[in-house]
Amino acid sequence: GSAYSSKVFRVTFLTLAASLTVPLLGVTVLLDCPIDPQPISLKEPPLLTGVLEPNVKLRKAERLWENQLLGPESIANIGDVLFTGTADGKIIKIEDGEIQTIARIGHGPCGTRDDEPTCGRPLGIRVGPNNTLFVADAYYGLCEVNPGTGETKMLVSTKTLIEGQKLSFVNDLTVTKDGRKIYFTDSSSKWQRRDYLYLIMEGSDDGRLLEYDTVTKEVKVLMVGLRFPNGVQLSPAEDFVLVQETTMARIRRYYVSGLMKGGADMFVENMPGLPDNIRLSSSGGYWVAMAAVRPNPGFSLLDFLSEKPWIKRMIFKLLSQETVTKFVPKYSLVVELSETGAYRRSFHDPNGVTVAYVSEAHEHNGYLYLGSFRSPFICRLNLQHV
């Protein structure tokens, strides 16, 4: 009897499976896919050994202003006063522990994916020589904010076409010491910030590095064909700009002065994660925050999918970006690079226990302030204690 019933079960199960699979495949073929993924070839991720050896040093960080800030992506300081831009479109000042909204580039309502383009999303933030703030808003463009009065001036609007292409995702900026030149990234001319996962998964190469001259008000395109250019940082000598190319897990270098002016080369290739923002470290090197990690040993979902556009198509026909994001491991990683791009040290939080979704590491007065594109707090790590 049991052999007969198991056979019935097997037949029933297979019939049921087939009856579900066939329509599912049919539907999948018919469904539109929001992205047109290109195959990308990444090298095998570097082994997490030596200075990249996993540790729990980021867990020594303390969470500050928890649940009082929403996604403080980038951090700047004037003296001990901190400034950041948040996911609800605000530019915020933190003085003596007190949080104050000083400006908004967009307008409410804020909170949903659909609100983002009108709400605005301040990303990169920097202090200019006259203690004004320069802010890259993903949707509105490049602006200057007076931290005292909150007065806001648009420098480069996303409404303006730059060399025939629109700015869809203004991301980060770096400013010369004299405040004359601002170098900034536009991550894509197609995708907006709210669709950053589509941008990564499609492998679009429509990102650019641009230069704004605050005196002549001219915008120049310096680099094209970048796959999700993200954080930017001028070298201490201001002879080159580093550009994090997130999708490709690498850092490009563009020379802005000297014999190599106008030339570009690779600064760091094949990084252990997808780099987000980059900032100077007090040792003359650079702090790089990783938006996601490429575990090796281990399984890297991003690497697995990189050369399989058909799987990406299936995934995005059936699942939303929010759902797919849940499959990306919560692993926080910050690395310090030397002035030549060698790894100096790394701080990890393997399951994002204390520090999650780290977007920037900003060093100030012996502390590393960690911004986040999603967490409701800023973390602070005492560099003397790691």
PEFENGI-V773940 format. One record per run of one state. SS is the DSSP state (2 for helix, 1 for strand, 0 for the rest). FROM is the first residue (numbers start at 0). TO is the last residue. Records with the same first field share a line. If there is no record, write none. Layout:
SS->FROM-TO, FROM-TO
//
This chain:
0->0-0, 30-48, 52-55, 60-60, 64-73, 78-79, 85-88, 95-96, 104-114, 119-120, 127-130, 137-139, 146-150, 157-160, 162-163, 165-168, 175-179, 186-191, 202-205, 213-217, 226-227, 234-238, 248-248, 255-262, 268-271, 280-284, 293-299, 306-307, 318-319, 325-330, 337-341, 349-356, 364-365, 372-376, 385-385
2->1-29, 49-51, 56-59, 115-118, 192-201, 245-247, 300-305, 308-317, 320-324, 382-384
1->61-63, 74-77, 80-84, 89-94, 97-103, 121-126, 131-136, 140-145, 151-156, 161-161, 164-164, 169-174, 180-185, 206-212, 218-225, 228-233, 239-244, 249-254, 263-267, 272-279, 285-292, 331-336, 342-348, 357-363, 366-371, 377-381
//
